[in-house]
Amino acid sequence: MPYVNIKITREGATAEQKKALIAGVTQLLVDTLGKNPASTFVIIDEVDTDNWGLGGRPVTELRNESQ
């Protein structure tokens, strides 16, 4: 029973993109490890960029600087 947790920043991933991630990761586990897709869990957590840090700084701050 595989459990995959995908964490992405909350910046507008569409429902279709998330659906594609779930299907693609599930298929990867089927193809690579022979897992049963019916018992494969894929969870997508969307994190605000204020709560995601890189190099000691929030991603929101880094993105604002690059604009």
N, CA, C and O atoms as a Maestro MAE file, in Angstrom:
{
 s_m_m2io_version
 :::
 2.0.0
}

f_m_ct {
 s_m_title
 :::
 protein
 m_atom[268] {
  # First column is atom index #
  i_m_mmod_type
  r_m_x_coord
  r_m_y_coord
  r_m_z_coord
  i_m_residue_number
  s_m_chain_name
  s_m_pdb_residue_name
  s_m_pdb_atom_name
  i_m_atomic_number
  :::
  1 25 0.843 -1.174 0.000 1 A "MET " " N  " 7
  2 3 0.000 0.000 0.000 1 A "MET " " CA " 6
  3 2 0.892 1.243 0.000 1 A "MET " " C  " 6
  4 15 1.167 1.793 1.066 1 A "MET " " O  " 8
  5 25 1.348 1.694 -1.163 2 A "PRO " " N  " 7
  6 3 2.200 2.882 -1.233 2 A "PRO " " CA " 6
  7 2 1.447 4.144 -0.836 2 A "PRO " " C  " 6
  8 15 0.253 4.298 -1.092 2 A "PRO " " O  " 8
  9 25 2.186 5.029 -0.209 3 A "TYR " " N  " 7
  10 3 1.680 6.340 0.180 3 A "TYR " " CA " 6
  11 2 2.706 7.355 -0.302 3 A "TYR " " C  " 6
  12 15 3.860 7.326 0.127 3 A "TYR " " O  " 8
  13 25 2.291 8.249 -1.190 4 A "VAL " " N  " 7
  14 3 3.189 9.272 -1.731 4 A "VAL " " CA " 6
  15 2 2.627 10.630 -1.347 4 A "VAL " " C  " 6
  16 15 1.448 10.909 -1.567 4 A "VAL " " O  " 8
  17 25 3.477 11.475 -0.772 5 A "ASN " " N  " 7
  18 3 3.064 12.813 -0.374 5 A "ASN " " CA " 6
  19 2 3.840 13.820 -1.211 5 A "ASN " " C  " 6
  20 15 5.065 13.897 -1.124 5 A "ASN " " O  " 8
  21 25 3.127 14.586 -2.016 6 A "ILE " " N  " 7
  22 3 3.718 15.620 -2.865 6 A "ILE " " CA " 6
  23 2 3.439 16.963 -2.210 6 A "ILE " " C  " 6
  24 15 2.292 17.277 -1.891 6 A "ILE " " O  " 8
  25 25 4.468 17.741 -2.014 7 A "LYS " " N  " 7
  26 3 4.298 19.076 -1.453 7 A "LYS " " CA " 6
  27 2 4.693 20.090 -2.518 7 A "LYS " " C  " 6
  28 15 5.790 20.044 -3.074 7 A "LYS " " O  " 8
  29 25 3.765 21.009 -2.785 8 A "ILE " " N  " 7
  30 3 4.007 22.072 -3.753 8 A "ILE " " CA " 6
  31 2 3.593 23.400 -3.129 8 A "ILE " " C  " 6
  32 15 2.791 23.436 -2.196 8 A "ILE " " O  " 8
  33 25 4.146 24.481 -3.650 9 A "THR " " N  " 7
  34 3 3.704 25.781 -3.168 9 A "THR " " CA " 6
  35 2 2.327 26.085 -3.753 9 A "THR " " C  " 6
  36 15 1.994 25.676 -4.865 9 A "THR " " O  " 8
  37 25 1.554 26.805 -2.977 10 A "ARG " " N  " 7
  38 3 0.197 27.165 -3.382 10 A "ARG " " CA " 6
  39 2 0.280 28.366 -4.315 10 A "ARG " " C  " 6
  40 15 0.188 29.518 -3.890 10 A "ARG " " O  " 8
  41 25 0.457 28.062 -5.600 11 A "GLU " " N  " 7
  42 3 0.602 29.147 -6.576 11 A "GLU " " CA " 6
  43 2 -0.212 28.877 -7.831 11 A "GLU " " C  " 6
  44 15 0.182 29.264 -8.932 11 A "GLU " " O  " 8
  45 25 -1.318 28.229 -7.665 12 A "GLY " " N  " 7
  46 3 -2.225 28.104 -8.787 12 A "GLY " " CA " 6
  47 2 -2.140 26.834 -9.597 12 A "GLY " " C  " 6
  48 15 -2.499 26.837 -10.774 12 A "GLY " " O  " 8
  49 25 -1.672 25.735 -9.002 13 A "ALA " " N  " 7
  50 3 -1.749 24.461 -9.722 13 A "ALA " " CA " 6
  51 2 -3.226 24.164 -9.942 13 A "ALA " " C  " 6
  52 15 -4.027 24.211 -9.008 13 A "ALA " " O  " 8
  53 25 -3.572 23.860 -11.173 14 A "THR " " N  " 7
  54 3 -4.969 23.624 -11.497 14 A "THR " " CA " 6
  55 2 -5.398 22.225 -11.070 14 A "THR " " C  " 6
  56 15 -4.565 21.359 -10.802 14 A "THR " " O  " 8
  57 25 -6.699 22.023 -11.010 15 A "ALA " " N  " 7
  58 3 -7.233 20.700 -10.692 15 A "ALA " " CA " 6
  59 2 -6.761 19.682 -11.721 15 A "ALA " " C  " 6
  60 15 -6.486 18.535 -11.370 15 A "ALA " " O  " 8
  61 25 -6.664 20.080 -12.972 16 A "GLU " " N  " 7
  62 3 -6.192 19.176 -14.027 16 A "GLU " " CA " 6
  63 2 -4.723 18.810 -13.823 16 A "GLU " " C  " 6
  64 15 -4.341 17.656 -14.019 16 A "GLU " " O  " 8
  65 25 -3.905 19.770 -13.436 17 A "GLN " " N  " 7
  66 3 -2.493 19.480 -13.178 17 A "GLN " " CA " 6
  67 2 -2.338 18.526 -12.001 17 A "GLN " " C  " 6
  68 15 -1.516 17.611 -12.047 17 A "GLN " " O  " 8
  69 25 -3.123 18.735 -10.945 18 A "LYS " " N  " 7
  70 3 -3.058 17.851 -9.785 18 A "LYS " " CA " 6
  71 2 -3.563 16.455 -10.144 18 A "LYS " " C  " 6
  72 15 -3.014 15.453 -9.684 18 A "LYS " " O  " 8
  73 25 -4.590 16.396 -10.953 19 A "LYS " " N  " 7
  74 3 -5.093 15.105 -11.428 19 A "LYS " " CA " 6
  75 2 -4.003 14.363 -12.205 19 A "LYS " " C  " 6
  76 15 -3.832 13.154 -12.047 19 A "LYS " " O  " 8
  77 25 -3.270 15.096 -13.043 20 A "ALA " " N  " 7
  78 3 -2.186 14.490 -13.823 20 A "ALA " " CA " 6
  79 2 -1.057 14.001 -12.915 20 A "ALA " " C  " 6
  80 15 -0.479 12.944 -13.165 20 A "ALA " " O  " 8
  81 25 -0.739 14.758 -11.868 21 A "LEU " " N  " 7
  82 3 0.273 14.314 -10.909 21 A "LEU " " CA " 6
  83 2 -0.141 13.009 -10.232 21 A "LEU " " C  " 6
  84 15 0.652 12.072 -10.128 21 A "LEU " " O  " 8
  85 25 -1.375 12.960 -9.779 22 A "ILE " " N  " 7
  86 3 -1.871 11.761 -9.107 22 A "ILE " " CA " 6
  87 2 -1.821 10.561 -10.048 22 A "ILE " " C  " 6
  88 15 -1.351 9.489 -9.666 22 A "ILE " " O  " 8
  89 25 -2.300 10.738 -11.263 23 A "ALA " " N  " 7
  90 3 -2.301 9.635 -12.233 23 A "ALA " " CA " 6
  91 2 -0.876 9.220 -12.597 23 A "ALA " " C  " 6
  92 15 -0.575 8.030 -12.692 23 A "ALA " " O  " 8
  93 25 -0.003 10.208 -12.800 24 A "GLY " " N  " 7
  94 3 1.366 9.908 -13.209 24 A "GLY " " CA " 6
  95 2 2.168 9.192 -12.135 24 A "GLY " " C  " 6
  96 15 2.893 8.241 -12.425 24 A "GLY " " O  " 8
  97 25 2.041 9.645 -10.906 25 A "VAL " " N  " 7
  98 3 2.764 9.002 -9.804 25 A "VAL " " CA " 6
  99 2 2.235 7.590 -9.580 25 A "VAL " " C  " 6
  100 15 3.005 6.657 -9.352 25 A "VAL " " O  " 8
  101 25 0.924 7.445 -9.647 26 A "THR " " N  " 7
  102 3 0.336 6.109 -9.498 26 A "THR " " CA " 6
  103 2 0.860 5.175 -10.578 26 A "THR " " C  " 6
  104 15 1.247 4.043 -10.286 26 A "THR " " O  " 8
  105 25 0.877 5.636 -11.815 27 A "GLN " " N  " 7
  106 3 1.357 4.803 -12.918 27 A "GLN " " CA " 6
  107 2 2.832 4.464 -12.772 27 A "GLN " " C  " 6
  108 15 3.250 3.355 -13.105 27 A "GLN " " O  " 8
  109 25 3.623 5.409 -12.277 28 A "LEU " " N  " 7
  110 3 5.047 5.155 -12.036 28 A "LEU " " CA " 6
  111 2 5.233 4.008 -11.045 28 A "LEU " " C  " 6
  112 15 6.087 3.144 -11.245 28 A "LEU " " O  " 8
  113 25 4.440 4.000 -9.986 29 A "LEU " " N  " 7
  114 3 4.527 2.919 -8.996 29 A "LEU " " CA " 6
  115 2 4.058 1.589 -9.576 29 A "LEU " " C  " 6
  116 15 4.605 0.539 -9.239 29 A "LEU " " O  " 8
  117 25 3.063 1.624 -10.433 30 A "VAL " " N  " 7
  118 3 2.610 0.406 -11.111 30 A "VAL " " CA " 6
  119 2 3.718 -0.127 -12.015 30 A "VAL " " C  " 6
  120 15 4.061 -1.308 -11.959 30 A "VAL " " O  " 8
  121 25 4.275 0.753 -12.849 31 A "ASP " " N  " 7
  122 3 5.283 0.344 -13.825 31 A "ASP " " CA " 6
  123 2 6.602 -0.074 -13.185 31 A "ASP " " C  " 6
  124 15 7.224 -1.045 -13.616 31 A "ASP " " O  " 8
  125 25 7.027 0.652 -12.163 32 A "THR " " N  " 7
  126 3 8.340 0.427 -11.576 32 A "THR " " CA " 6
  127 2 8.346 -0.664 -10.511 32 A "THR " " C  " 6
  128 15 9.257 -1.490 -10.458 32 A "THR " " O  " 8
  129 25 7.320 -0.657 -9.664 33 A "LEU " " N  " 7
  130 3 7.304 -1.581 -8.533 33 A "LEU " " CA " 6
  131 2 6.192 -2.622 -8.594 33 A "LEU " " C  " 6
  132 15 6.090 -3.480 -7.717 33 A "LEU " " O  " 8
  133 25 5.361 -2.546 -9.625 34 A "GLY " " N  " 7
  134 3 4.263 -3.504 -9.753 34 A "GLY " " CA " 6
  135 2 3.179 -3.322 -8.705 34 A "GLY " " C  " 6
  136 15 2.501 -4.284 -8.346 34 A "GLY " " O  " 8
  137 25 3.005 -2.105 -8.209 35 A "LYS " " N  " 7
  138 3 2.014 -1.848 -7.166 35 A "LYS " " CA " 6
  139 2 0.602 -1.796 -7.742 35 A "LYS " " C  " 6
  140 15 0.395 -1.472 -8.911 35 A "LYS " " O  " 8
  141 25 -0.342 -2.121 -6.900 36 A "ASN " " N  " 7
  142 3 -1.753 -2.094 -7.272 36 A "ASN " " CA " 6
  143 2 -2.247 -0.646 -7.193 36 A "ASN " " C  " 6
  144 15 -2.178 -0.041 -6.124 36 A "ASN " " O  " 8
  145 25 -2.740 -0.079 -8.292 37 A "PRO " " N  " 7
  146 3 -3.192 1.310 -8.251 37 A "PRO " " CA " 6
  147 2 -4.379 1.518 -7.310 37 A "PRO " " C  " 6
  148 15 -4.569 2.617 -6.790 37 A "PRO " " O  " 8
  149 25 -5.169 0.482 -7.089 38 A "ALA " " N  " 7
  150 3 -6.335 0.607 -6.215 38 A "ALA " " CA " 6
  151 2 -5.949 0.802 -4.750 38 A "ALA " " C  " 6
  152 15 -6.758 1.270 -3.950 38 A "ALA " " O  " 8
  153 25 -4.723 0.444 -4.404 39 A "SER " " N  " 7
  154 3 -4.291 0.620 -3.013 39 A "SER " " CA " 6
  155 2 -3.115 1.592 -2.907 39 A "SER " " C  " 6
  156 15 -2.352 1.547 -1.942 39 A "SER " " O  " 8
  157 25 -2.973 2.466 -3.897 40 A "THR " " N  " 7
  158 3 -1.910 3.469 -3.909 40 A "THR " " CA " 6
  159 2 -2.501 4.830 -3.563 40 A "THR " " C  " 6
  160 15 -3.426 5.309 -4.219 40 A "THR " " O  " 8
  161 25 -1.952 5.439 -2.525 41 A "PHE " " N  " 7
  162 3 -2.420 6.746 -2.088 41 A "PHE " " CA " 6
  163 2 -1.450 7.815 -2.551 41 A "PHE " " C  " 6
  164 15 -0.241 7.677 -2.366 41 A "PHE " " O  " 8
  165 25 -1.968 8.886 -3.154 42 A "VAL " " N  " 7
  166 3 -1.164 10.043 -3.536 42 A "VAL " " CA " 6
  167 2 -1.848 11.264 -2.934 42 A "VAL " " C  " 6
  168 15 -3.004 11.559 -3.238 42 A "VAL " " O  " 8
  169 25 -1.122 11.961 -2.085 43 A "ILE " " N  " 7
  170 3 -1.661 13.136 -1.410 43 A "ILE " " CA " 6
  171 2 -0.854 14.345 -1.850 43 A "ILE " " C  " 6
  172 15 0.376 14.306 -1.870 43 A "ILE " " O  " 8
  173 25 -1.550 15.419 -2.203 44 A "ILE " " N  " 7
  174 3 -0.887 16.671 -2.588 44 A "ILE " " CA " 6
  175 2 -1.178 17.698 -1.506 44 A "ILE " " C  " 6
  176 15 -2.334 18.030 -1.242 44 A "ILE " " O  " 8
  177 25 -0.119 18.195 -0.885 45 A "ASP " " N  " 7
  178 3 -0.234 19.281 0.086 45 A "ASP " " CA " 6
  179 2 0.234 20.561 -0.582 45 A "ASP " " C  " 6
  180 15 1.331 20.622 -1.137 45 A "ASP " " O  " 8
  181 25 -0.607 21.580 -0.522 46 A "GLU " " N  " 7
  182 3 -0.236 22.885 -1.051 46 A "GLU " " CA " 6
  183 2 0.149 23.785 0.125 46 A "GLU " " C  " 6
  184 15 -0.625 23.955 1.067 46 A "GLU " " O  " 8
  185 25 1.341 24.352 0.059 47 A "VAL " " N  " 7
  186 3 1.897 25.133 1.150 47 A "VAL " " CA " 6
  187 2 2.024 26.590 0.707 47 A "VAL " " C  " 6
  188 15 2.526 26.871 -0.381 47 A "VAL " " O  " 8
  189 25 1.573 27.503 1.546 48 A "ASP " " N  " 7
  190 3 1.759 28.921 1.243 48 A "ASP " " CA " 6
  191 2 3.248 29.224 1.164 48 A "ASP " " C  " 6
  192 15 4.041 28.655 1.914 48 A "ASP " " O  " 8
  193 25 3.627 30.113 0.264 49 A "THR " " N  " 7
  194 3 5.042 30.434 0.097 49 A "THR " " CA " 6
  195 2 5.623 31.108 1.343 49 A "THR " " C  " 6
  196 15 6.840 31.103 1.530 49 A "THR " " O  " 8
  197 25 4.777 31.686 2.196 50 A "ASP " " N  " 7
  198 3 5.255 32.229 3.473 50 A "ASP " " CA " 6
  199 2 5.738 31.110 4.394 50 A "ASP " " C  " 6
  200 15 6.556 31.345 5.284 50 A "ASP " " O  " 8
  201 25 5.234 29.898 4.182 51 A "ASN " " N  " 7
  202 3 5.560 28.762 5.039 51 A "ASN " " CA " 6
  203 2 6.570 27.808 4.399 51 A "ASN " " C  " 6
  204 15 6.774 26.698 4.889 51 A "ASN " " O  " 8
  205 25 7.191 28.235 3.321 52 A "TRP " " N  " 7
  206 3 8.180 27.411 2.607 52 A "TRP " " CA " 6
  207 2 9.468 28.206 2.560 52 A "TRP " " C  " 6
  208 15 9.506 29.298 1.994 52 A "TRP " " O  " 8
  209 25 10.513 27.673 3.144 53 A "GLY " " N  " 7
  210 3 11.771 28.407 3.195 53 A "GLY " " CA " 6
  211 2 12.839 27.780 2.321 53 A "GLY " " C  " 6
  212 15 12.845 26.572 2.083 53 A "GLY " " O  " 8
  213 25 13.728 28.610 1.856 54 A "LEU " " N  " 7
  214 3 14.857 28.179 1.048 54 A "LEU " " CA " 6
  215 2 16.035 29.085 1.388 54 A "LEU " " C  " 6
  216 15 15.929 30.308 1.293 54 A "LEU " " O  " 8
  217 25 17.132 28.500 1.776 55 A "GLY " " N  " 7
  218 3 18.313 29.291 2.117 55 A "GLY " " CA " 6
  219 2 18.091 30.215 3.298 55 A "GLY " " C  " 6
  220 15 18.705 31.278 3.390 55 A "GLY " " O  " 8
  221 25 17.214 29.808 4.199 56 A "GLY " " N  " 7
  222 3 16.962 30.608 5.391 56 A "GLY " " CA " 6
  223 2 15.970 31.732 5.201 56 A "GLY " " C  " 6
  224 15 15.793 32.563 6.092 56 A "GLY " " O  " 8
  225 25 15.319 31.769 4.048 57 A "ARG " " N  " 7
  226 3 14.368 32.855 3.767 57 A "ARG " " CA " 6
  227 2 13.071 32.289 3.204 57 A "ARG " " C  " 6
  228 15 13.082 31.257 2.533 57 A "ARG " " O  " 8
  229 25 11.940 32.967 3.477 58 A "PRO " " N  " 7
  230 3 10.665 32.510 2.915 58 A "PRO " " CA " 6
  231 2 10.661 32.669 1.388 58 A "PRO " " C  " 6
  232 15 11.221 33.622 0.846 58 A "PRO " " O  " 8
  233 25 10.028 31.729 0.725 59 A "VAL " " N  " 7
  234 3 9.948 31.765 -0.734 59 A "VAL " " CA " 6
  235 2 9.218 33.023 -1.207 59 A "VAL " " C  " 6
  236 15 9.556 33.570 -2.257 59 A "VAL " " O  " 8
  237 25 8.223 33.487 -0.451 60 A "THR " " N  " 7
  238 3 7.515 34.717 -0.831 60 A "THR " " CA " 6
  239 2 8.501 35.864 -1.011 60 A "THR " " C  " 6
  240 15 8.436 36.605 -1.992 60 A "THR " " O  " 8
  241 25 9.404 35.999 -0.063 61 A "GLU " " N  " 7
  242 3 10.414 37.066 -0.113 61 A "GLU " " CA " 6
  243 2 11.334 36.880 -1.319 61 A "GLU " " C  " 6
  244 15 11.637 37.843 -2.023 61 A "GLU " " O  " 8
  245 25 11.770 35.670 -1.554 62 A "LEU " " N  " 7
  246 3 12.651 35.400 -2.682 62 A "LEU " " CA " 6
  247 2 11.957 35.673 -4.021 62 A "LEU " " C  " 6
  248 15 12.559 36.222 -4.943 62 A "LEU " " O  " 8
  249 25 10.703 35.288 -4.110 63 A "ARG " " N  " 7
  250 3 9.961 35.516 -5.366 63 A "ARG " " CA " 6
  251 2 9.733 37.014 -5.595 63 A "ARG " " C  " 6
  252 15 9.817 37.491 -6.727 63 A "ARG " " O  " 8
  253 25 9.446 37.749 -4.523 64 A "ASN " " N  " 7
  254 3 9.237 39.198 -4.669 64 A "ASN " " CA " 6
  255 2 10.489 39.891 -5.165 64 A "ASN " " C  " 6
  256 15 10.400 40.846 -5.938 64 A "ASN " " O  " 8
  257 25 11.644 39.435 -4.740 65 A "GLU " " N  " 7
  258 3 12.909 40.025 -5.181 65 A "GLU " " CA " 6
  259 2 13.197 39.751 -6.653 65 A "GLU " " C  " 6
  260 15 13.823 40.565 -7.332 65 A "GLU " " O  " 8
  261 25 12.747 38.622 -7.132 66 A "SER " " N  " 7
  262 3 13.067 38.245 -8.511 66 A "SER " " CA " 6
  263 2 12.122 38.860 -9.533 66 A "SER " " C  " 6
  264 15 12.302 38.669 -10.736 66 A "SER " " O  " 8
  265 25 11.130 39.586 -9.072 67 A "GLN " " N  " 7
  266 3 10.167 40.202 -10.013 67 A "GLN " " CA " 6
  267 2 10.598 41.561 -10.448 67 A "GLN " " C  " 6
  268 15 9.903 42.208 -11.233 67 A "GLN " " O  " 8
  :::
 }
 m_bond[267] {
  # First column is bond index #
  i_m_from
  i_m_to
  i_m_order
  :::
  1 1 2 1
  2 2 3 1
  3 3 4 2
  4 3 5 1
  5 5 6 1
  6 6 7 1
  7 7 8 2
  8 7 9 1
  9 9 10 1
  10 10 11 1
  11 11 12 2
  12 11 13 1
  13 13 14 1
  14 14 15 1
  15 15 16 2
  16 15 17 1
  17 17 18 1
  18 18 19 1
  19 19 20 2
  20 19 21 1
  21 21 22 1
  22 22 23 1
  23 23 24 2
  24 23 25 1
  25 25 26 1
  26 26 27 1
  27 27 28 2
  28 27 29 1
  29 29 30 1
  30 30 31 1
  31 31 32 2
  32 31 33 1
  33 33 34 1
  34 34 35 1
  35 35 36 2
  36 35 37 1
  37 37 38 1
  38 38 39 1
  39 39 40 2
  40 39 41 1
  41 41 42 1
  42 42 43 1
  43 43 44 2
  44 43 45 1
  45 45 46 1
  46 46 47 1
  47 47 48 2
  48 47 49 1
  49 49 50 1
  50 50 51 1
  51 51 52 2
  52 51 53 1
  53 53 54 1
  54 54 55 1
  55 55 56 2
  56 55 57 1
  57 57 58 1
  58 58 59 1
  59 59 60 2
  60 59 61 1
  61 61 62 1
  62 62 63 1
  63 63 64 2
  64 63 65 1
  65 65 66 1
  66 66 67 1
  67 67 68 2
  68 67 69 1
  69 69 70 1
  70 70 71 1
  71 71 72 2
  72 71 73 1
  73 73 74 1
  74 74 75 1
  75 75 76 2
  76 75 77 1
  77 77 78 1
  78 78 79 1
  79 79 80 2
  80 79 81 1
  81 81 82 1
  82 82 83 1
  83 83 84 2
  84 83 85 1
  85 85 86 1
  86 86 87 1
  87 87 88 2
  88 87 89 1
  89 89 90 1
  90 90 91 1
  91 91 92 2
  92 91 93 1
  93 93 94 1
  94 94 95 1
  95 95 96 2
  96 95 97 1
  97 97 98 1
  98 98 99 1
  99 99 100 2
  100 99 101 1
  101 101 102 1
  102 102 103 1
  103 103 104 2
  104 103 105 1
  105 105 106 1
  106 106 107 1
  107 107 108 2
  108 107 109 1
  109 109 110 1
  110 110 111 1
  111 111 112 2
  112 111 113 1
  113 113 114 1
  114 114 115 1
  115 115 116 2
  116 115 117 1
  117 117 118 1
  118 118 119 1
  119 119 120 2
  120 119 121 1
  121 121 122 1
  122 122 123 1
  123 123 124 2
  124 123 125 1
  125 125 126 1
  126 126 127 1
  127 127 128 2
  128 127 129 1
  129 129 130 1
  130 130 131 1
  131 131 132 2
  132 131 133 1
  133 133 134 1
  134 134 135 1
  135 135 136 2
  136 135 137 1
  137 137 138 1
  138 138 139 1
  139 139 140 2
  140 139 141 1
  141 141 142 1
  142 142 143 1
  143 143 144 2
  144 143 145 1
  145 145 146 1
  146 146 147 1
  147 147 148 2
  148 147 149 1
  149 149 150 1
  150 150 151 1
  151 151 152 2
  152 151 153 1
  153 153 154 1
  154 154 155 1
  155 155 156 2
  156 155 157 1
  157 157 158 1
  158 158 159 1
  159 159 160 2
  160 159 161 1
  161 161 162 1
  162 162 163 1
  163 163 164 2
  164 163 165 1
  165 165 166 1
  166 166 167 1
  167 167 168 2
  168 167 169 1
  169 169 170 1
  170 170 171 1
  171 171 172 2
  172 171 173 1
  173 173 174 1
  174 174 175 1
  175 175 176 2
  176 175 177 1
  177 177 178 1
  178 178 179 1
  179 179 180 2
  180 179 181 1
  181 181 182 1
  182 182 183 1
  183 183 184 2
  184 183 185 1
  185 185 186 1
  186 186 187 1
  187 187 188 2
  188 187 189 1
  189 189 190 1
  190 190 191 1
  191 191 192 2
  192 191 193 1
  193 193 194 1
  194 194 195 1
  195 195 196 2
  196 195 197 1
  197 197 198 1
  198 198 199 1
  199 199 200 2
  200 199 201 1
  201 201 202 1
  202 202 203 1
  203 203 204 2
  204 203 205 1
  205 205 206 1
  206 206 207 1
  207 207 208 2
  208 207 209 1
  209 209 210 1
  210 210 211 1
  211 211 212 2
  212 211 213 1
  213 213 214 1
  214 214 215 1
  215 215 216 2
  216 215 217 1
  217 217 218 1
  218 218 219 1
  219 219 220 2
  220 219 221 1
  221 221 222 1
  222 222 223 1
  223 223 224 2
  224 223 225 1
  225 225 226 1
  226 226 227 1
  227 227 228 2
  228 227 229 1
  229 229 230 1
  230 230 231 1
  231 231 232 2
  232 231 233 1
  233 233 234 1
  234 234 235 1
  235 235 236 2
  236 235 237 1
  237 237 238 1
  238 238 239 1
  239 239 240 2
  240 239 241 1
  241 241 242 1
  242 242 243 1
  243 243 244 2
  244 243 245 1
  245 245 246 1
  246 246 247 1
  247 247 248 2
  248 247 249 1
  249 249 250 1
  250 250 251 1
  251 251 252 2
  252 251 253 1
  253 253 254 1
  254 254 255 1
  255 255 256 2
  256 255 257 1
  257 257 258 1
  258 258 259 1
  259 259 260 2
  260 259 261 1
  261 261 262 1
  262 262 263 1
  263 263 264 2
  264 263 265 1
  265 265 266 1
  266 266 267 1
  267 267 268 2
  :::
 }
}
